[in-house]
């Protein structure tokens, strides 16, 4: 019998609970819900106490981990502007590529629920906004729900008409979460100030043209996703980090006239360590294949820098065969439709942080 890890002040401390496959690769929780919420009114001290009582009830009800439930709560710049006397600790999201035109969400907050048992995730998501002992509708209104999945066989099962490899956990047919391709959780944890132990989140909705993507040979997919020097069989065997030859990007760009998605993004690493920790998952919300991209980082500028470098805009200026989207990573296959930013406070501050009327 295994014992669930003790809860820490960091709501985002999930990775110690992850299982691993035979190659030692981490296996994130399979099923996810993003619940976007607005306060019905400024809830005050009583509302904060009620929400915290509900969240502690969830803490006790299911073990902390994929076999039970993982969750976190984040709060937007709008929350701080409308319901506190504090300056927002994060800025609002902005457009991040010249070809995108996303809606910028302005919800008060969001909850990210995740686990390997979809029925538990659904039970908690439904219980928060229905007649149950978890009901928070007196103070929170559910504005939007986003759903998704990540795990071997799930994309092929849910999009059977496409030739997605059986072993792939995501819609593009490859694995993205490896130990070396993630910022370690201590690196994304705020180290000082009122939000010590917390982190920041950037949450976006990305539509993917998977039908067009899966007409391409897998070696071409691997070149675009990783680097032009990486073949699909090699990518399938990655177990610690995804080799992307980012330190040879200029050379491979000149030789192949292609820059890979991971290759471009990895140039943002510091000391060969990524700046962001991805909690993304596949979705078919609204019948449209895509990704709900949840990025955690100590400061939002870490995400902004990584995304700006990932765009590969400089590659188009260095090789005439490369455009801002053409032969430039997966830019031609993705369209960001929603963006938002949040602070994910430490656990003691997770319930209506700094709300007016509370001490």
Secondary structure, 3 states (H helix, E strand, C coil): CCCCCCCCCCCCCCHHHCEECCCCCEECCCEEEEEEEEECCCCHHHHHHHHHHHHHHHHHHCCECCCCEEEEEEECHHHHHHHECCCCCCCCCCCCCCCCCCEECCCCEEEEEEECCHHHHHHHHHHCCCCCCCCCCCCEEEEEEEEEECCCCHHHHHCCCCCCCCCCCCCCCCCCCCHHHCCCHHHHCCCCCCCCCCEEEEEEEEEECHHHHCCCCHHHHHHHHCCCCCCHHHHHCCCCCCCCCHHHHHHHHHHHCCECHHHHHHCCCECCECCCEECCEEECHHHCCEEEEEEEECCHHHHHHHHHHHCCHHHHHHCCCCCCCCCECCHHHEEEEEEEEEEECCHHHCCCCCECCCC
